[in-house]
Amino acid sequence: MEQRHVDVLIIGAGLSGISAACHLIRENAGRTYAVLERRTGIGGTWDLFRYPGIRSDSDMYTFGYRFRPWTGTKILADGTDIRRYVQETAEEYGVTEHIRFGRRAVRANWSSGEGRWTVETRDETTGETEVHTCAFLVNATGYYDYDHGHRPDFPGEERFGGTLVHPQQWPEGLDHRGKRVVVVGSGATAITLVPSMAEDAAHVTMLQRSPTYIMSLPRHDPLGVLLRKLGVPAGPVHRLGRSRNIALQRALYALCRTAPGVMRRVLLAGVRAQLGKSVDMRHFTPSYKPWDQRLCVVPGGDLFKALKSGRASVVTDHIDTFTENGIVLRSGEEIPADIVVTATGLRVQIAGGAELRVDGRPVTTRDHVVYKGVMLDGVPNLAVILGYTNASWTLKADLASEYIAKLLAHMDRRGFTHVTPVAGDADRAAESAMGDSLTSGYIARGDAVMPRQGTRAPWRIRNNYYSDRRALRRSPIDDPALRFGRTDAAAPREDRQDSAPVV
């Protein structure tokens, strides 16, 4: 059984994992590292999802890394462009050569006696087992199940004579040209699929149980385009666009939470402006307040254009049963279909489904509170990178990765080998780390596995970039909530002669 040891082991080579590796290099943490990725390519989510029209649902100034400018002008980028961006970032920082592809983390155990994690992996191609050991473990797998999306069992679906597909398992070569397509769902995936498939399909119907708030954005950033034409370098354009969009995201979210009635009228007026006075607003008027669920955005109003053209339509109803030729609704209406896409959401899991243990005892993630949104109380030398639910994922992933690198450098300087966040009883709350302000289905389903957040700082999760920037980038590493220790007579980094370089 092959065994390898590094100082830092990163699980996942998506946006978060590549960020973590790059920050180790940027902060000159002086640690050896490796990245384990179960897929055969870099990109994580953006390597997995291959459905038509796949794109970001956040603007690329904030969805891209702070340390590497996004040079495109599209506000919402295509999946292939995002995957390329992550791959090029990994190559630029020399991370690619440290990735072991096709390795799925099965279980990880921390040994207090040895002061290290032992991670058992399985080669996805051969089925062989490998053992990796590390001093510090970074989980960068996100929070959903890569193998299975959320898909309800529909009555009569076994009778359906067409193709039934979930976006997470999109078949290569699926031909929808000239076909009648029904997309079940109303979230970001559905509103991306509908206009993309409508270009070639006979007709596309978006079948939703309830509407979602939808806002149209320009396809390209007007200011970015102008500055590029004026010859302004990519770096300053990126920094300006990023600062502006962080502020706009925060302001929009704050307005939706503090003045929901006003923002409801604003968002619905935007839909009417796109579709005209004849639109049936029943299909676009949610029963909940703005940002009780994630706000959906469409570039250049592509969804609305598809609806106005007649190539697509929206139906708000519940499925009664599938038939051989389509779907019968509770109202009695039947929608004919050759292809049904179940864009019904995600299944949540932590650590990519790997089993976590401390000294042989199972770690039940739901029983632990999160320190600064990055580490689990009572679990030594473990970071779990979770992005924002109300802003771009990468904003938080970058802050967390930068903090991890600084924490490791601090430990090296002081000669510490392990660190454990310790929460008191008064710090613990029943609320999920994802908060209780959002009511999305995947958040409710994930409550059983998501760690908790606390009642106060540093255990309280604000989902606020400005607060997190202070807590993770500007606050001192030393904190009464952290317990540092040594498993041997380790000397501070500057006094050691055998410190290993990043390889």
C-alpha positions in Angstrom: 0.0 0.0 0.0 1.6 3.3 -1.2 2.1 5.9 1.5 3.0 9.6 1.0 3.6 12.4 3.5 3.3 16.2 3.0 2.9 19.1 5.4 -0.4 20.2 3.9 -2.9 18.0 2.1 -5.7 19.7 0.1 -8.7 17.7 -0.9 -10.2 19.0 -4.1 -8.8 20.8 -7.2 -11.7 23.2 -7.9 -11.9 26.9 -7.2 -11.3 26.5 -3.5 -8.5 23.9 -3.7 -6.5 25.8 -6.2 -7.0 29.0 -4.2 -5.7 27.2 -1.1 -2.6 25.9 -2.9 -1.8 29.3 -4.5 -2.1 31.1 -1.1 0.4 28.6 0.4 2.8 29.7 -2.3 1.9 33.4 -2.1 2.3 33.5 1.7 5.6 31.6 1.5 4.4 29.3 4.1 7.4 27.0 3.6 5.3 23.9 3.6 5.3 20.8 1.3 1.8 20.2 -0.1 -0.2 18.0 -2.4 -3.7 18.2 -3.8 -6.0 15.1 -4.2 -8.7 15.3 -6.8 -11.0 12.4 -7.6 -11.8 13.7 -11.1 -9.3 13.5 -14.0 -9.1 17.3 -14.5 -8.9 20.6 -12.6 -12.1 22.6 -12.1 -14.3 20.9 -9.6 -17.9 22.0 -10.3 -16.8 23.4 -13.6 -15.3 20.1 -14.7 -18.3 18.2 -13.5 -21.2 20.1 -15.0 -21.4 20.0 -18.8 -25.0 20.8 -19.5 -25.9 23.3 -22.3 -25.2 27.0 -21.4 -23.4 26.2 -18.1 -22.2 29.5 -16.6 -21.5 31.3 -13.3 -24.4 32.7 -11.4 -22.1 35.4 -9.9 -20.2 38.2 -11.6 -16.7 37.2 -12.6 -14.9 40.1 -10.9 -15.9 38.6 -7.6 -16.1 34.9 -8.7 -12.5 35.1 -9.9 -9.5 35.2 -7.6 -8.4 38.4 -5.9 -4.8 37.6 -6.7 -5.3 36.8 -10.4 -7.3 39.2 -12.5 -10.2 37.9 -14.6 -9.5 39.4 -18.0 -12.8 38.7 -19.8 -15.6 41.3 -20.0 -18.5 38.9 -19.6 -20.3 39.5 -16.3 -21.5 35.8 -16.1 -18.8 33.6 -17.7 -19.3 30.3 -19.5 -18.4 27.1 -17.7 -15.6 26.3 -20.2 -14.0 29.8 -19.6 -14.1 29.3 -15.8 -12.6 25.9 -16.0 -9.8 27.3 -18.2 -9.2 30.2 -15.8 -8.8 27.8 -12.9 -6.5 25.5 -14.9 -4.3 28.4 -16.0 -4.1 29.7 -12.4 -2.9 26.3 -11.3 -0.3 26.2 -14.0 0.9 29.8 -13.4 1.5 29.0 -9.7 3.0 25.6 -10.3 0.2 23.8 -8.6 -0.7 21.3 -11.4 2.3 19.1 -10.8 1.3 18.7 -7.2 -2.2 17.3 -8.0 -2.8 13.5 -7.9 -5.9 13.0 -10.0 -8.4 10.1 -9.8 -8.0 9.9 -6.0 -11.1 9.9 -3.9 -10.7 10.5 -0.1 -12.5 7.8 1.7 -11.6 8.4 5.3 -9.3 10.7 7.4 -8.1 10.1 11.0 -6.2 12.6 13.2 -3.8 11.0 15.6 -3.0 13.2 18.6 0.0 10.9 19.5 1.5 11.2 16.0 0.4 14.8 15.4 -0.8 14.1 11.9 -3.7 13.1 9.7 -3.8 9.8 7.9 -6.0 9.9 4.8 -7.0 6.8 2.9 -7.8 7.3 -0.7 -9.1 5.0 -3.5 -7.9 5.2 -7.1 -11.0 5.8 -9.1 -9.6 3.9 -12.1 -7.9 0.9 -10.5 -9.7 0.7 -7.2 -6.4 0.5 -5.4 -6.0 2.0 -1.9 -3.3 4.7 -1.1 -2.5 6.2 2.2 -1.4 9.9 2.5 -0.3 11.5 5.8 -0.1 15.2 6.5 0.3 17.6 9.4 -2.6 19.9 8.2 -5.7 18.9 6.2 -7.7 21.3 4.0 -11.0 20.2 2.8 -11.9 22.1 -0.4 -14.6 19.9 -1.9 -17.5 22.3 -1.4 -20.7 21.1 0.2 -22.5 19.0 -2.3 -22.6 15.4 -3.5 -20.7 15.1 -6.8 -22.2 11.6 -7.4 -25.9 12.4 -7.0 -28.0 15.4 -7.4 -31.3 15.8 -5.6 -34.0 14.2 -7.6 -37.5 13.4 -6.3 -39.2 10.2 -7.5 -42.0 11.2 -9.8 -45.2 9.1 -10.1 -45.2 7.1 -13.3 -41.7 8.1 -14.5 -41.0 4.5 -15.4 -43.6 4.8 -18.1 -42.0 7.8 -19.8 -40.8 6.9 -23.2 -38.4 9.8 -23.7 -35.1 10.8 -22.1 -35.0 11.7 -18.4 -31.8 13.4 -17.3 -30.4 15.3 -14.3 -28.0 18.2 -15.1 -25.4 16.7 -12.8 -25.2 13.6 -15.0 -25.6 15.2 -18.4 -25.1 12.5 -21.1 -22.4 13.3 -23.6 -23.9 13.8 -27.1 -27.5 14.3 -25.9 -29.2 15.8 -29.0 -32.1 18.1 -28.2 -32.5 19.6 -31.7 -36.1 19.6 -32.8 -37.2 17.9 -29.5 -39.8 19.0 -27.0 -38.0 19.7 -23.8 -39.4 20.1 -20.3 -37.1 21.6 -17.6 -38.4 20.9 -14.1 -37.2 23.6 -11.8 -36.9 27.3 -11.4 -33.4 27.9 -10.0 -30.1 29.0 -11.5 -29.7 25.7 -13.5 -33.2 25.9 -15.0 -33.0 29.5 -16.1 -29.6 28.7 -17.7 -30.8 25.6 -19.5 -34.1 27.1 -20.9 -32.7 29.8 -23.2 -29.7 27.7 -24.2 -31.8 24.7 -25.3 -34.5 26.8 -26.8 -32.1 27.9 -29.6 -32.4 24.4 -31.2 -35.3 22.6 -29.5 -38.8 22.5 -30.9 -40.0 24.1 -27.7 -38.8 24.3 -24.1 -41.1 24.4 -21.1 -39.9 25.5 -17.7 -42.1 23.7 -15.3 -41.9 25.1 -11.8 -43.7 24.5 -8.5 -43.1 28.1 -7.5 -41.4 31.1 -9.0 -38.0 32.6 -8.3 -36.9 36.2 -8.2 -35.0 36.8 -11.5 -32.9 39.9 -12.4 -31.3 40.7 -15.7 -27.7 41.9 -16.0 -25.8 43.2 -19.1 -23.9 40.4 -20.9 -20.7 42.4 -20.7 -19.5 44.9 -18.1 -19.9 48.4 -19.8 -17.2 50.0 -17.6 -14.8 47.2 -18.1 -15.3 47.3 -21.9 -14.7 51.1 -21.9 -11.6 50.9 -19.7 -10.1 48.2 -21.9 -10.7 50.3 -25.0 -8.9 53.1 -23.3 -5.9 50.9 -22.7 -6.2 50.5 -18.9 -4.3 47.3 -17.9 -6.2 44.3 -16.7 -5.1 44.5 -13.1 -6.6 47.9 -12.3 -9.8 47.1 -14.3 -10.1 43.9 -12.2 -9.5 45.6 -8.9 -11.9 48.5 -9.7 -14.7 46.1 -10.9 -14.2 43.8 -8.0 -14.4 46.5 -5.4 -17.5 48.0 -7.1 -19.3 44.7 -7.4 -18.5 43.6 -3.8 -20.2 46.8 -2.7 -23.1 46.4 -5.0 -23.7 42.8 -4.0 -23.7 43.8 -0.3 -26.0 46.7 -0.9 -28.5 44.6 -2.9 -28.6 41.9 -0.3 -28.9 44.5 2.5 -31.7 46.3 0.7 -33.6 43.0 0.1 -33.4 42.2 3.8 -34.2 45.6 5.2 -36.8 46.8 2.6 -38.2 43.6 1.1 -41.4 45.2 -0.1 -39.6 47.9 -2.0 -37.1 45.4 -3.6 -39.9 43.1 -4.4 -41.6 45.8 -6.5 -38.3 46.7 -8.1 -37.5 43.2 -9.1 -40.9 42.5 -10.5 -40.9 45.7 -12.4 -37.7 44.6 -14.0 -39.4 41.4 -15.2 -42.4 43.4 -16.6 -40.0 45.7 -18.5 -38.4 42.7 -20.1 -41.5 40.7 -21.0 -44.1 43.5 -21.6 -47.5 44.3 -20.1 -49.1 41.1 -21.3 -46.9 38.9 -19.1 -48.7 36.7 -16.5 -46.8 37.8 -13.4 -48.1 34.8 -11.5 -45.1 32.9 -13.0 -42.6 35.4 -11.7 -44.0 36.4 -8.3 -42.5 34.3 -5.5 -44.4 33.8 -2.3 -41.3 34.6 -0.2 -39.3 37.8 0.3 -36.3 38.7 -1.9 -33.2 36.8 -0.8 -35.1 34.4 1.3 -33.7 32.2 -1.5 -30.8 33.0 -3.7 -31.6 35.6 -6.3 -31.2 34.4 -9.9 -29.6 36.5 -12.6 -29.7 36.2 -16.4 -27.2 37.8 -18.8 -28.6 40.1 -21.4 -32.1 39.0 -20.5 -31.6 35.7 -22.5 -34.4 33.9 -20.6 -36.9 36.7 -21.2 -35.9 36.8 -24.9 -36.5 33.1 -25.3 -40.0 33.5 -23.6 -40.9 36.5 -25.8 -39.9 34.6 -29.0 -42.3 31.8 -28.2 -39.5 29.2 -28.3 -39.9 28.7 -24.5 -42.7 29.0 -22.0 -43.2 28.9 -18.2 -45.8 26.7 -16.4 -46.4 26.9 -12.7 -48.0 23.7 -11.4 -47.2 20.4 -9.7 -46.5 17.1 -11.4 -49.4 14.6 -11.1 -47.8 11.8 -13.1 -45.5 11.0 -16.0 -47.1 9.4 -19.0 -45.4 7.7 -22.0 -45.4 10.9 -23.9 -44.9 13.6 -21.2 -46.2 15.0 -17.9 -49.7 15.4 -16.6 -50.1 18.3 -14.1 -52.4 18.5 -11.1 -54.5 21.0 -13.1 -55.1 18.3 -15.7 -52.9 19.9 -18.4 -50.5 17.6 -20.2 -47.2 18.8 -21.4 -45.7 16.6 -24.2 -42.0 15.9 -23.9 -39.3 14.0 -25.6 -36.7 15.1 -23.0 -37.3 15.9 -19.3 -34.5 17.6 -17.4 -34.8 17.4 -13.6 -33.1 20.6 -12.5 -34.3 19.9 -9.0 -31.3 20.8 -7.0 -28.3 19.5 -5.1 -27.6 17.0 -2.3 -25.4 18.4 0.5 -22.5 16.6 2.0 -19.3 17.6 3.8 -15.7 16.5 3.1 -16.7 15.0 -0.2 -18.4 12.2 1.6 -15.1 11.1 3.4 -15.4 9.8 6.9 -13.6 12.0 9.5 -12.2 10.8 12.8 -10.2 12.1 15.7 -8.2 9.5 17.5 -10.5 6.9 16.1 -13.7 8.6 17.2 -16.1 9.6 14.4 -16.6 13.4 13.7 -20.2 14.2 13.3 -19.9 17.6 11.5 -23.4 18.7 12.7 -22.2 18.6 16.3 -19.4 21.1 15.7 -19.4 24.8 15.5 -17.3 26.7 12.9 -14.4 29.0 13.9 -14.4 32.1 11.7 -16.2 30.0 9.1 -13.0 28.0 8.4 -12.2 25.4 11.2 -14.3 23.0 13.3 -14.2 23.3 17.1 -12.5 20.3 18.8 -10.9 19.1 15.5 -7.1 19.8 15.3 -5.4 21.0 12.1 -8.4 20.9 9.9 -9.8 23.6 7.6 -13.1 23.3 5.7 -13.6 25.9 3.0 -17.2 27.0 2.5 -18.1 30.0 0.3 -20.9 32.5 0.7 -24.5 31.7 0.1 -25.4 35.4 -0.5 -22.4 36.4 -2.7 -19.8 34.9 -4.9 -18.4 31.7 -3.5 -14.8 32.6 -4.2 -14.9 35.8 -2.1 -15.0 33.7 1.1 -12.8 30.9 -0.3 -10.0 33.3 -1.0 -10.2 34.8 2.5 -10.2 31.4 4.0 -7.3 30.2 2.0 -5.3 33.3 2.8 -6.1 32.8 6.5 -5.0 29.2 6.4 -1.6 30.1 4.9 -1.0 32.8 7.5 -2.0 30.5 10.3 0.5 27.9 9.1 3.2 30.5 8.8 2.4 31.7 12.3 2.7 28.1 13.7 6.0 27.6 12.0 7.5 30.7 13.5 6.3 29.7 16.9 7.3 26.1 16.6 3.7 24.9 17.0 2.6 21.6 15.4 -1.1 21.7 15.9 -4.0 24.1 16.6 -7.5 23.4 17.8 -10.4 25.8 18.0 -12.2 25.3 21.3 -15.8 26.6 21.8 -17.5 27.0 25.1 -21.1 26.0 25.8 -22.2 29.6 25.5 -20.7 29.8 22.1 -22.9 27.1 20.6 -26.1 27.7 18.7 -28.5 25.3 16.9 -28.3 27.3 13.7 -26.6 25.8 10.6 -23.4 27.3 9.3 -25.4 28.2 6.2 -27.6 30.4 8.4 -31.4 30.6 8.8 -32.0 33.5 6.5 -32.2 31.4 3.3 -35.0 28.9 2.8 -33.7 27.2 -0.3 -34.4 23.4 -0.5 -30.7 22.4 -0.6 -30.0 24.3 2.6 -32.9 22.7 4.4 -31.8 19.2 3.2 -28.2 19.9 4.2 -29.1 20.8 7.8 -28.5 17.2 8.9 -24.8 17.4 8.0 -23.8 21.0 8.0 -21.8 22.2 11.0 -23.3 24.7 13.4 -22.5 28.3 13.9 -22.1 30.1 17.2 -23.8 32.8 19.2 -21.0 35.4 18.9 -17.6 36.0 17.3 -15.5 34.2 16.3 -18.1 31.5 15.9 -20.9 33.6 14.4 -21.0 33.5 10.6 -22.0 36.8 9.1 -21.9 36.0 5.4 -20.5 39.5 5.1 -17.3 40.0 3.1 -16.3 43.2 4.9 -16.7 41.6 8.4 -14.8 38.5 7.2 -12.0 40.5 5.7 -11.4 42.1 9.1 -11.7 38.8 10.9 -9.6 36.7 8.6 -7.1 39.1 6.9 -6.6 41.9 9.4 -7.1 40.4 12.9 -4.1 38.8 14.7 -3.8 35.0 14.5 -3.4 34.6 18.2 -6.9 34.2 19.7 -8.1 32.9 23.1 -10.4 30.5 21.2 -7.4 28.7 19.6 -5.3 26.2 21.4 -1.8 25.8 20.0 0.5 23.0 21.0 3.5 20.8 20.1 3.7 17.1 19.7 7.5 17.1 19.9 10.3 19.5 20.8 9.8 21.6 17.7 11.7 24.8 17.5 10.4 28.0 15.9 10.9 28.1 12.2 13.8 30.6 12.2 15.8 28.4 14.6 15.3 25.2 12.5 17.8 24.0 9.9 15.6 21.4 8.2 12.6 23.4 7.2 11.2 21.9 4.0 10.5 24.2 1.1 7.3 24.1 -0.8 7.8 21.4 -3.5 
